[in-house]
Each structure stands twice: as C-alpha cells, then as structure tokens.
Amino acid sequence: MVHGRARSSRSVSVDPVTLAAIIAMAVVTYLTRVAGLFVADRLTLHGRAKAAFDAIPPAVLVAVIAPTALTTGWPETVAAVVTILAATRLPLLATVAVGVLVVVALRAIA
C-alpha cells in the first residue's frame, strides 16, 4: 500500500484516435493564437468593428465569473455586485482587492 491505497496492476491505455484528436486540438489552438498575434499587428479597425473587438475582454470575463457569482451562494453574489460597483470608481487593483475582501468577509459571516 502506498499512502493508504492499494497499488493497481492496471496500466493506463490511450486510444490512438483519442490521442490524435487531443494533439490535433492542441495544434489548432496553438496556431489560432499565433495567427492572432500576426493578424492583430496588420489589422486596423474603426467604428463598430473596433467597438466589437474592445468588448471581447469584458464579455469573456463576465462569461467566466457570472456562473460562479450566481450559482455558489449569496456571499459570492453580493461580492460580485459590490465589485461591479467598485469597478465603476476604482482602478483595477483596488477593485480586485475590494472583491476579495468582500467575499472573504461575507463567507466568514455565512
């Protein structure tokens, strides 16, 4: 026994098709990111296209944070609202600090 677990005599096997799919997805992801670096230098955006590209980072941030803020409990939801309000007045680092402090305090209360 190693650390309370019995050793298993089973070996791990990977299906060749699954391995090929994982490698292909990794290559496509890498190429997409590298291509984005080259295209971004040559791309000049104006008007609505620039506004759309400028909206991507906040949209991704909301897509990542919203599920956690809305499904984990009231402390996280309240902290998210307070952080959003702080973001309208404070710089980024201060906003992050406010969000962390509020969620820690509310979790201690809950």
Secondary structure, DSSP 4 states (H G I P E B T S, - for coil): -BTTBPPP-PPP---HHHHHHHHHHHHHHHHHHHHHHHHHHH----HHHHHHHHTHHHHHHHHHHHHHHHHS-HHHHHHHHHHHHHHTTS-HHHHHHHHHHHHHHHHHH-
